[in-house]
Amino acid sequence: MNSTNILIVTNDRPLAQDLHDRLELLGYKIIGSSEGDEEIFNKIEKLKPALLLTDIRLTYTRGGIKTWELIHSTYNIPVIYITRADDRDTLQRAKLS
């Protein structure tokens, strides 16, 4: 059994549920999900995830990619983007972060 605690961040509830179910079948521990800007910081502080799976297109005060760069640098948590984004600018900025 894998003990990696994962926090899923998306406002797409069907996607969140699908990821939750699939990852649990693989033995990962899903510790929650989040949608909001401030909520994500509160959940990170409280739940201490080892990994974040996040929708790159979420709208945050700082912008999605900048928010994830801040989270990664502040908490040293790996961030994996999940997205249907297909515009090259967004994908390039995500690669660089």
ChimeraX attribute file (.defattr): number of C-alpha atoms within 10 A of each C-alpha:
attribute: neighborCount
match mode: 1-to-1
recipient: residues
	/A:1	8
	/A:2	9
	/A:3	10
	/A:4	14
	/A:5	16
	/A:6	21
	/A:7	26
	/A:8	25
	/A:9	22
	/A:10	21
	/A:11	17
	/A:12	11
	/A:13	13
	/A:14	10
	/A:15	14
	/A:16	20
	/A:17	13
	/A:18	11
	/A:19	15
	/A:20	20
	/A:21	13
	/A:22	11
	/A:23	14
	/A:24	14
	/A:25	10
	/A:26	10
	/A:27	12
	/A:28	17
	/A:29	18
	/A:30	19
	/A:31	16
	/A:32	15
	/A:33	22
	/A:34	20
	/A:35	18
	/A:36	15
	/A:37	16
	/A:38	11
	/A:39	12
	/A:40	18
	/A:41	15
	/A:42	13
	/A:43	16
	/A:44	18
	/A:45	11
	/A:46	9
	/A:47	14
	/A:48	15
	/A:49	21
	/A:50	17
	/A:51	19
	/A:52	21
	/A:53	18
	/A:54	23
	/A:55	23
	/A:56	22
	/A:57	17
	/A:58	18
	/A:59	15
	/A:60	15
	/A:61	9
	/A:62	11
	/A:63	13
	/A:64	18
	/A:65	22
	/A:66	15
	/A:67	18
	/A:68	23
	/A:69	17
	/A:70	12
	/A:71	18
	/A:72	16
	/A:73	10
	/A:74	9
	/A:75	14
	/A:76	12
	/A:77	17
	/A:78	16
	/A:79	17
	/A:80	15
	/A:81	18
	/A:82	15
	/A:83	13
	/A:84	9
	/A:85	12
	/A:86	8
	/A:87	8
	/A:88	9
	/A:89	10
	/A:90	14
	/A:91	15
	/A:92	10
	/A:93	11
	/A:94	17
	/A:95	10
	/A:96	8
	/A:97	12
